[in-house]
Amino acid sequence: MNAPTTKNQVVNPSRSRLAVAAGVLWFGGLALLWMLLNPGDRKSWLVGLPFVALATLVALKLHSPFASRVSLQGAVRFIFFFAWQSLCGGWDVARRALHPRLPLNPGLVHYRMRLPEGPERILFLNITSLLPGTLSAGLEGDTLLLHALEVGPSVTEGMQSLETRIADLFAVELTPPGEP
């Protein structure tokens, strides 16, 4: 049975268990990271334990387990997409570095995002800088300013493909072009 809280809200036990599980996972993962960064140094936990606890609270606040759904199929497709794009990006950088005339046509591109605000858009903004030849340079409303090594239609096509993959990952619909 759901128990009322002081604010006349109802506590959902399954949500509470999910929040506790998310906290345990964050704390465990961050503690493991601390152990890997400070192997065998027990005294480091005097500093590490408070920071791991604080980082867990911040992570839970920023990444609520209730904020969005993630599609397992979308996640698998996104991982393969991202791995392929990373490989292509590495090849592109190596090719440009070794080319005698450094083939570049740099410039800025304005891209209107179609993802909803929230974790989907945050992931998109962060991933754009990891893809071949692009770097997030600014944001105004729904328009992303990108710095591109090769300005052309391929930049917009790449961003559209990334948005589609992220929408698939989070099981959300994209706003049709031209709609606010």
Beta strands, then each sheet from edge to edge (+ up, - down):
strand 1: 107-112
strand 2: 134-140
strand 3: 143-148
sheet 1: 1+ 3- 2+
end
